[in-house]
């Protein structure tokens, strides 16, 4: 894939980068080199290679998935004018 100057200007506009006319040629060469490298990576045979999350084989730290109230109910309603059983009391607005 080859990038033309119009594409370079469009990418620069989308990235909100001010590009002068002199820089367009340089950026065009750089983008073509990057895309060439990506095409090379696409040619690599990775069948049989297991996906990994790290280059070091480590086990992720896990915690128990337990539902709690956060033990913060008293702190949450501490500044409320009126509360009852950790709920905010508000005036009735619908009859």
N, C-alpha and C positions, 0 to 999 in steps of 0.2 A: 504494500500500500504506500502510496506517495502522497505527501501533503503539499498542497499548493499555497501560494501566498494568501488567497482569499480565506482558506481554512485557518491559517495562522492568525489572521486578523479576527476571525470569528471566535476562535478559542480564546484569544486575548480579551476580546470584548466580554465573553461569558465569564472569564475569570477576573474581570474588572482590572486588567493590567494595561497600562498605557504603553503601546509599542510604536516606536518610530519606524519610518520606512527603511532605515538602515538595519534595524534589528530584525525585521521580518525575515530577511534572507538567513541570518544566523539562527533564528528560532526555527525556521523551516528545516534546516539541516539537522538541528538537534531533535526535533520531533520525528523526522524520518529515521534517525538513528535509534531512537527509543522504540518506535514501531517495528523496526527491523529486528531489534533484540526480542521484542514480544513474539514476533513470528518465529524466531529461533526457539523460544521456549515452548511454543505450540508443537514443535516437531519432536520434542523429547518423549520417549516412550515411558510412561509412568504406570503401565499396567503391572499389577503385582506389588505396587508400593502402597503401604498402608498410610492413610491420612494421620497426621499427628498434630498435636497442639503445641508441642515444644520440641526443641532439638535434644533436650535431655529427657530420658524416660523417667518421669516422676509421676506420682499419683497426686491428683488434685485433692486439696483439703476440703472436706465436706462437713457440714453440720446437720444435725437432725432437723427435719422439717416439722416443727411443732408450732401450732397456732396458740398464741398467747395474747393477752390484752395489752402487753407492753409494760405492765406494772407502772403506768403513768397516769392512771385515771385521776388520782388526787391532784397531781400537778396540773392536768389539763383544765379541770374545773375550779382551780384554786382562786382565780380572779373573777369568777362569774358572780353576779349579784344574788342569784338564787339557784340552788341545785337540789337534786334528790336522787340518791342512789347512783351517783356519778353521771347524771344526766342534767342538761341545762333546762331550767324551767323558764318558759316564755309565756307572755300573755296570750290568751286565746284571741285569734283574729277572725275566725270564721264561726258563724253561729248556725 
